[in-house]
């Protein structure tokens, strides 16, 4: 995201780009300074036909526009770039201009002036695990022209590891022939076959390139609607935000997109979610970086499925507090907080040492702020499930609440409110929470974790969003055989009373058994409490699949 820094050492104004890459300053957020240097989870992938370096282009020759290309790439903060028509000297220029990038790929033949369809990737973020090249021809392993093509055409491919998210995915980049109609159709089929062959485990795939084919053409239809092979999807038509920019990518150095000439694409396959897509028509006094408009898509690789019923009990005891739960799709997370020397520290027992990386701010508030600012205002983009953070105050309830309220002033923009109940984060307090103080505080930005005895006492949903109780105080059944009718009736009575007031129900210390979880869900319990993230994730995903059938 494009960030513009203003004023003071404590805060910055961050102008976030939303549905259009070209129109800055659409959203204004106030974020803590500590968030700026942190990794993002989305990837910006660009397809960019550079137009080869030829003196015949005169004022539009590469030496006169390479600075424009660099500016385009850097301003839009591309992480991966599939280039086409790049000659050796242009590859060398890119290497000097993009110091944080490395390239992968070979020239399409060994002759003088051979072109690259290379992949450039950000070295500080991606590890190249493996990769190679195949030719678009009847003999993919051997350099040469295929079918009725005028020139040799290739596909460069790479398998990457994203250090920031841990995801592994493929990136394929190509340039279809400009003359051979049969070559373009057969090239589309060949790419799909090769992707299937190289990716038997169906990892996420990105496919960029100049395909010399419009959406109404047969090659495009083969790629996106193949009846025989797993097809790919077009980021332009599958973006969460409406696509931005001209519906064309050919400019000829003359205009921002000649009508009906959308021939450059960012396609994808498998677990990829497209946040935004644009054709970039940036120009400088009528001058363009290339005779093609780059295509930029912001994507999430293997986005996690949000699980509305999943509550991570004692989340901080996992190897990666918060992050492990987010990687498993949990929408409710529990953290214990101790007030020590004016700061809130995360720990199950009273901390024996005060470490800066163990604070509530460092482990939870800052990472959540980064996540929600980079996900179109949501923890899980595209999900309507609310997100909850339960803070169990372990000591000095009133003082802890006062400190927390002061800290949350910096994060108020990301918290739930009546105007944004779904997108914001719902924080509610358990443990030594000062119930009456919170209830009477008009400036509060947190709720209360209630108990069954609070039902009927006039607490609003904003004041008390959740009713929690120890499992053993409601049910004696431990998951053996069927639940006794008496226990089931007690459970249903609690759920019905809470739901009548719009409140959610959570039972802690429940048995980690699937038949118990099934019974709780059938009775209407809203959150399943667990320390076993993968176990509950698998159970809920299977449960959702059954419900969808």
C-alpha positions in Angstrom: 0.0 0.0 0.0 1.2 3.5 -0.8 2.1 5.3 2.4 2.5 9.0 2.8 4.1 10.1 6.1 3.0 13.2 7.9 3.8 14.9 11.3 4.8 13.8 14.8 7.1 11.1 15.9 4.2 9.1 17.4 1.8 8.8 14.5 1.6 9.0 10.8 -1.2 9.5 8.4 -1.4 6.7 5.9 -3.2 7.2 2.7 -4.5 3.8 1.6 -5.4 3.0 -2.0 -8.7 1.1 -2.3 -10.5 0.2 -5.5 -8.2 2.2 -7.8 -4.4 2.2 -7.9 -4.3 5.5 -9.7 -6.4 7.5 -7.3 -4.5 8.1 -4.1 -5.8 9.3 -0.8 -9.1 7.5 -1.0 -8.9 6.4 2.6 -7.2 8.1 5.6 -6.2 6.1 8.6 -4.4 7.0 11.7 -1.9 4.2 12.5 0.9 3.8 15.0 4.4 4.5 13.6 5.5 1.0 14.5 3.2 -0.5 11.8 5.0 1.0 8.8 8.0 -1.3 8.5 6.0 -4.5 9.0 5.4 -7.2 6.3 2.2 -7.3 4.4 0.3 -10.5 3.5 -0.9 -9.6 0.0 1.3 -9.7 -3.1 1.3 -7.2 -6.0 2.0 -9.1 -9.2 2.5 -7.2 -12.5 2.5 -8.2 -16.1 4.6 -5.7 -18.1 5.4 -5.9 -21.8 8.4 -3.5 -21.8 8.6 -3.1 -25.6 12.0 -4.1 -26.9 14.8 -1.5 -27.2 14.8 -0.4 -30.8 16.1 2.9 -32.3 13.1 2.9 -34.6 10.9 4.1 -31.7 12.9 7.4 -31.7 11.6 9.4 -28.8 9.9 6.3 -27.4 13.0 4.2 -27.5 13.9 2.5 -24.3 16.7 4.9 -23.2 14.1 7.7 -23.1 11.5 5.8 -21.1 13.3 3.3 -18.9 13.1 5.8 -16.0 9.3 5.9 -16.5 9.2 2.1 -16.3 11.2 2.1 -13.1 8.9 4.8 -11.7 5.8 2.8 -12.6 7.1 -0.4 -11.0 8.4 1.3 -7.8 5.4 3.6 -7.3 2.9 0.7 -7.6 5.1 -1.4 -5.3 5.2 -4.5 -7.4 6.5 -7.6 -5.7 6.5 -9.9 -8.7 6.9 -8.8 -12.3 6.5 -10.9 -15.4 8.2 -9.0 -18.3 7.9 -9.5 -22.0 10.1 -8.3 -24.9 13.0 -7.6 -22.6 16.4 -7.6 -24.4 19.7 -8.3 -22.7 20.4 -4.5 -22.2 17.0 -4.0 -20.8 17.4 -6.8 -18.3 20.7 -5.2 -17.3 19.0 -1.9 -16.8 16.3 -3.4 -14.7 18.9 -5.1 -12.5 20.5 -1.7 -11.8 17.2 0.1 -11.4 15.5 -2.5 -9.1 18.1 -3.2 -6.5 15.8 -5.4 -4.4 14.9 -7.6 -7.3 16.4 -10.7 -8.9 15.4 -12.2 -12.2 14.7 -15.7 -13.3 14.5 -16.9 -17.0 16.5 -17.3 -20.1 16.3 -15.8 -23.6 14.0 -17.5 -26.0 16.8 -18.4 -28.3 20.6 -18.1 -28.5 20.6 -15.6 -31.4 21.7 -12.0 -31.1 19.0 -9.7 -29.6 17.0 -12.5 -28.1 14.1 -11.6 -25.9 13.3 -12.6 -22.4 10.0 -13.4 -20.8 11.6 -13.3 -17.4 10.2 -13.2 -13.9 11.5 -10.5 -11.5 11.0 -11.1 -7.8 11.6 -9.2 -4.6 14.7 -10.8 -3.0 13.9 -9.6 0.5 10.6 -11.4 0.4 10.7 -14.5 -1.9 13.0 -17.5 -2.0 13.3 -19.2 -5.5 12.8 -22.9 -4.8 13.0 -24.1 -8.3 12.3 -23.0 -11.9 13.0 -23.5 -15.5 11.8 -22.7 -19.1 9.8 -24.5 -21.7 9.1 -23.6 -25.3 5.7 -23.1 -26.8 6.0 -25.8 -29.4 5.5 -29.4 -30.2 8.8 -30.1 -28.4 8.7 -27.9 -25.2 12.1 -29.0 -24.0 13.9 -27.8 -27.2 14.3 -24.2 -28.4 12.3 -23.7 -31.5 9.1 -22.3 -33.1 5.8 -24.1 -32.6 3.0 -24.7 -35.1 2.5 -21.5 -37.3 4.4 -19.1 -34.9 6.6 -16.4 -36.5 9.1 -16.6 -33.6 10.3 -18.8 -30.8 8.1 -18.4 -27.8 8.8 -19.5 -24.2 7.3 -19.8 -20.7 9.5 -19.0 -17.7 8.3 -20.6 -14.5 9.4 -20.4 -10.9 8.3 -22.0 -7.6 8.5 -19.5 -4.7 8.5 -19.5 -1.0 7.0 -16.3 0.6 9.1 -15.6 3.7 6.5 -13.2 5.1 3.5 -15.6 5.0 5.1 -19.0 4.6 3.1 -19.7 1.4 4.5 -21.6 -1.5 3.2 -21.0 -5.0 4.1 -21.0 -8.8 4.6 -18.1 -11.1 4.4 -18.7 -14.9 5.2 -15.9 -17.4 4.9 -15.9 -21.2 4.5 -14.1 -24.5 2.3 -15.7 -27.1 3.0 -15.3 -30.8 1.7 -12.3 -32.5 0.9 -14.0 -35.8 0.2 -17.7 -35.4 -3.5 -18.3 -34.6 -2.9 -22.0 -34.2 0.2 -21.4 -32.2 -1.8 -19.2 -29.7 -4.5 -21.9 -29.3 -2.0 -24.7 -28.9 0.1 -22.6 -26.5 -2.9 -22.1 -24.3 -3.4 -25.9 -24.1 0.3 -26.6 -23.6 0.5 -24.1 -20.6 -2.4 -25.7 -18.9 -0.9 -29.2 -19.4 2.5 -28.0 -18.1 1.0 -26.4 -15.0 -0.9 -29.6 -14.2 2.3 -31.6 -14.7 4.6 -29.3 -12.7 2.0 -28.8 -9.9 0.5 -32.2 -8.9 -0.3 -31.0 -5.4 -2.3 -28.0 -6.8 -0.4 -25.2 -5.1 -1.5 -21.7 -5.9 -0.5 -20.5 -9.4 0.0 -17.0 -11.0 0.2 -16.8 -14.8 1.2 -13.5 -16.3 1.9 -12.5 -19.9 1.2 -10.8 -23.2 -1.1 -13.4 -24.8 -1.9 -11.4 -28.0 -5.5 -12.6 -27.4 -8.6 -10.6 -26.4 -11.2 -12.1 -24.0 -13.4 -13.1 -26.9 -10.7 -15.1 -28.6 -10.3 -18.9 -28.6 -6.9 -18.9 -26.7 -8.5 -16.9 -23.9 -11.5 -19.3 -23.8 -9.2 -22.3 -23.7 -7.3 -20.8 -20.8 -10.3 -19.9 -18.8 -12.9 -22.5 -19.8 -11.0 -25.6 -20.7 -13.3 -28.7 -20.6 -10.3 -31.0 -20.4 -7.8 -29.4 -18.1 -7.9 -27.3 -14.9 -8.4 -23.7 -16.3 -7.2 -20.4 -14.9 -9.2 -17.3 -13.9 -8.7 -13.7 -15.0 -7.9 -11.3 -12.2 -9.6 -8.5 -14.1 -13.0 -10.2 -13.9 -12.6 -11.9 -10.5 -11.3 -9.0 -8.4 -13.1 -8.2 -5.1 -13.0 -4.5 -6.1 -14.2 -3.4 -9.5 -11.3 -3.5 -11.9 -9.6 -0.1 -12.4 -8.3 1.5 -15.6 -9.0 1.1 -19.3 -10.4 -2.3 -20.4 -7.5 -2.5 -22.8 -3.7 -2.9 -22.5 -2.4 -1.9 -25.9 -1.5 1.8 -26.2 0.9 2.0 -29.1 2.6 4.9 -27.2 -0.4 7.0 -28.3 -3.3 6.6 -25.9 -4.2 5.0 -22.6 -5.6 1.8 -24.1 -6.8 1.3 -27.6 -10.4 0.1 -27.4 -11.0 -3.7 -27.4 -7.3 -4.5 -27.1 -7.0 -6.2 -23.6 -4.3 -8.7 -24.4 -2.1 -8.6 -21.2 -3.3 -10.6 -18.2 -2.7 -11.8 -14.6 -4.4 -15.1 -14.5 -4.5 -17.4 -11.4 -5.4 -20.9 -10.3 -6.2 -22.7 -7.1 -6.1 -20.9 -3.7 -5.7 -17.3 -4.8 -7.9 -14.4 -3.9 -7.7 -11.2 -5.9 -8.2 -8.0 -3.9 -7.7 -5.5 -6.7 -6.8 -5.4 -10.4 -5.9 -2.5 -12.7 -4.5 -1.7 -16.1 -2.0 1.1 -15.3 -2.4 4.0 -17.7 0.2 6.3 -16.0 1.7 8.7 -18.5 4.0 11.7 -18.3 2.8 14.6 -20.5 1.5 12.1 -23.0 4.5 9.8 -22.8 4.1 6.1 -21.8 6.6 3.7 -20.3 5.7 1.2 -23.0 3.4 0.5 -25.9 1.5 -1.8 -23.5 -0.2 -0.8 -20.3 1.0 -3.0 -17.4 -1.5 -5.0 -15.5 -1.3 -5.1 -11.7 -3.2 -7.4 -9.4 -3.0 -7.5 -5.6 -3.6 -11.0 -4.5 -3.7 -13.2 -1.4 -2.0 -16.5 -1.8 -3.9 -19.4 -0.2 -6.2 -17.1 1.7 -7.5 -18.7 4.9 -11.2 -19.6 5.3 -12.7 -17.7 8.2 -14.3 -20.0 10.8 -17.0 -18.0 12.7 -17.3 -20.6 15.5 -13.6 -21.0 16.3 -12.2 -19.6 19.5 -8.5 -19.9 20.3 -8.2 -20.6 24.1 -5.0 -19.4 25.7 -3.8 -18.4 22.2 -0.5 -16.9 23.5 0.8 -20.3 24.4 1.1 -21.3 20.7 4.4 -21.1 18.9 3.3 -18.0 17.0 0.7 -16.2 19.2 -2.2 -14.7 17.1 -0.5 -15.7 13.8 -1.1 -19.4 14.2 -4.8 -18.8 15.0 -5.1 -16.5 12.0 -3.5 -19.1 9.8 -6.2 -21.6 10.9 -9.1 -19.2 10.3 -10.0 -18.5 13.9 -12.3 -15.5 14.4 -12.1 -15.3 18.2 -8.9 -15.2 20.2 -8.3 -15.2 23.9 -5.3 -13.6 25.6 -4.3 -13.2 29.3 -3.0 -9.8 30.2 -1.0 -8.7 33.3 -0.5 -5.1 34.3 3.1 -4.6 35.3 4.9 -1.3 35.6 2.2 0.6 33.7 2.2 -1.9 30.7 0.1 -4.9 29.8 2.1 -8.1 29.4 0.8 -11.3 27.9 1.3 -14.4 30.0 -0.8 -17.2 31.6 0.9 -16.8 35.0 2.3 -13.6 36.5 5.4 -12.8 34.3 8.7 -13.2 36.1 10.5 -10.9 33.6 9.2 -8.0 31.5 10.1 -8.4 27.9 9.2 -5.8 25.3 8.1 -8.4 22.8 5.6 -9.9 25.2 3.3 -6.9 25.5 -0.3 -6.9 24.4 0.5 -4.2 21.9 3.4 -6.1 20.3 1.8 -9.5 20.1 -1.8 -8.6 19.3 -2.8 -5.0 18.7 -0.1 -4.1 16.2 -0.3 -7.3 14.2 -4.1 -7.0 14.0 -3.8 -3.4 12.9 -1.4 -4.4 10.1 -3.7 -7.2 9.1 -6.9 -5.2 8.9 -5.2 -2.2 7.1 -3.9 -4.6 4.4 -7.1 -6.6 3.9 -9.6 -4.0 2.6 -10.6 -3.3 6.2 -11.0 -6.9 7.3 -9.1 -9.6 9.0 -10.2 -12.1 6.4 -10.9 -10.3 3.2 -14.2 -11.3 1.7 -15.6 -12.8 4.9 -18.6 -11.4 6.7 -17.7 -13.1 10.0 -17.0 -10.6 12.9 -13.7 -10.9 14.6 -13.3 -11.0 18.4 -10.4 -10.4 20.8 -11.1 -11.5 24.3 -8.6 -10.0 26.9 -8.6 -11.8 30.2 -7.5 -9.2 32.8 -5.4 -11.1 35.4 -4.8 -8.3 38.0 -5.7 -4.8 39.0 -8.9 -4.6 37.0 -9.6 -0.9 37.2 -6.0 0.1 36.5 -5.7 -2.4 33.7 -8.9 -1.2 32.1 -7.6 2.4 32.3 -4.3 1.5 30.6 -6.1 -0.5 27.9 -8.5 2.3 27.1 -5.6 4.7 26.7 -3.7 2.3 24.4 -6.8 1.6 22.3 -7.1 5.3 21.4 -4.4 4.6 18.8 -6.3 1.7 17.3 -9.9 3.0 17.5 -10.1 3.2 13.7 -10.0 -0.6 13.5 -12.4 -1.4 16.3 -16.0 -2.4 15.8 -18.7 0.2 16.1 -22.4 0.4 15.4 -21.5 1.7 11.9 -19.1 -1.1 11.1 -20.0 -4.2 13.3 -18.7 -6.7 10.8 -15.4 -5.1 9.6 -14.2 -3.9 12.9 -12.5 -5.9 15.7 -14.7 -6.6 18.7 -12.7 -6.5 22.0 -14.3 -7.8 25.2 -12.8 -8.2 28.6 -13.0 -11.2 30.9 -11.4 -12.0 34.3 -10.9 -9.1 36.7 -12.8 -6.7 34.4 -14.5 -3.9 36.3 -18.0 -4.6 35.0 -19.8 -1.6 36.4 -17.1 0.9 35.4 -17.1 -0.4 31.9 -20.9 -0.3 31.7 -21.0 3.3 32.8 -18.0 4.5 30.7 -19.5 6.4 27.7 -16.0 6.5 26.1 -15.5 2.7 26.3 -14.3 0.9 23.2 -14.5 -2.6 24.6 -17.3 -4.9 25.8 -17.7 -7.3 28.8 -17.5 -11.1 28.8 -20.7 -11.8 30.7 -21.9 -14.7 32.8 -25.4 -16.4 32.7 -26.4 -14.3 35.8 -25.9 -11.1 33.8 -28.8 -12.1 31.4 -31.9 -10.1 32.1 -29.9 -7.2 33.8 -30.3 -4.8 30.9 -26.8 -5.1 29.4 -26.8 -4.2 25.7 -25.0 -6.2 23.0 -22.4 -3.4 22.7 -21.8 -3.6 26.5 -21.8 -7.4 26.7 -21.4 -9.2 23.3 -20.7 -12.7 24.8 -22.0 -14.8 27.6 -19.3 -17.3 28.8 -19.4 -20.1 31.4 -17.3 -23.1 32.4 -18.5 -26.2 30.6 -18.7 -28.2 33.8 -21.1 -25.8 35.4 -23.6 -26.3 32.7 -23.0 -29.9 31.6 -21.9 -33.1 33.3 -21.7 -35.0 30.0 -18.1 -35.5 28.9 -18.8 -36.8 25.4 -19.4 -40.5 26.1 -22.5 -41.7 24.2 -25.5 -39.3 23.8 -25.9 -36.2 25.9 -28.4 -36.7 28.7 -31.7 -34.9 28.0 -31.4 -32.9 31.3 -28.0 -31.5 30.2 -29.2 -30.8 26.7 -32.2 -28.9 28.1 -29.9 -26.8 30.3 -27.7 -26.0 27.4 -30.6 -25.0 25.1 -32.1 -22.8 27.9 -28.8 -20.9 28.2 -28.4 -20.5 24.5 -32.0 -19.3 23.9 -31.8 -16.8 26.7 -28.5 -15.3 25.4 -29.7 -15.2 21.8 -32.9 -13.5 22.9 -30.6 -10.6 23.9 -28.5 -10.8 20.8 -25.5 -12.2 22.7 -23.2 -15.0 21.8 -22.4 -18.1 23.9 -19.0 -19.7 24.8 -18.3 -22.5 27.1 -14.7 -22.8 28.3 -12.9 -26.0 29.4 -15.1 -28.1 27.2 -13.8 -31.6 26.1 -11.8 -31.6 22.9 -14.0 -34.1 21.2 -15.8 -33.9 17.9 -19.1 -35.3 19.2 -19.1 -32.6 21.9 -18.4 -29.9 19.3 -21.2 -31.3 17.1 -23.7 -31.2 20.1 -22.7 -27.7 21.0 -23.1 -26.4 17.5 -26.5 -28.2 17.1 -27.6 -26.5 20.4 -26.6 -23.1 19.0 -23.4 -22.4 20.9 -21.6 -19.7 19.0 -17.9 -20.3 19.9 -16.1 -23.6 20.3 -13.3 -23.3 22.8 -10.1 -25.1 21.9 -6.3 -25.3 22.3 -6.1 -27.7 19.3 -6.2 -25.3 16.4 -5.7 -27.8 13.5 -8.2 -30.3 15.0 -11.0 -27.7 15.4 -10.2 -26.2 12.0 -10.5 -29.6 10.2 -13.8 -30.3 12.1 -15.4 -27.0 11.2 -14.3 -27.1 7.6 -15.8 -30.6 7.2 -18.9 -29.4 8.9 -19.2 -26.4 6.5 -18.7 -28.7 3.5 -21.5 -30.9 4.7 -23.8 -28.0 5.2 -23.1 -26.7 1.7 -24.1 -29.9 0.1 
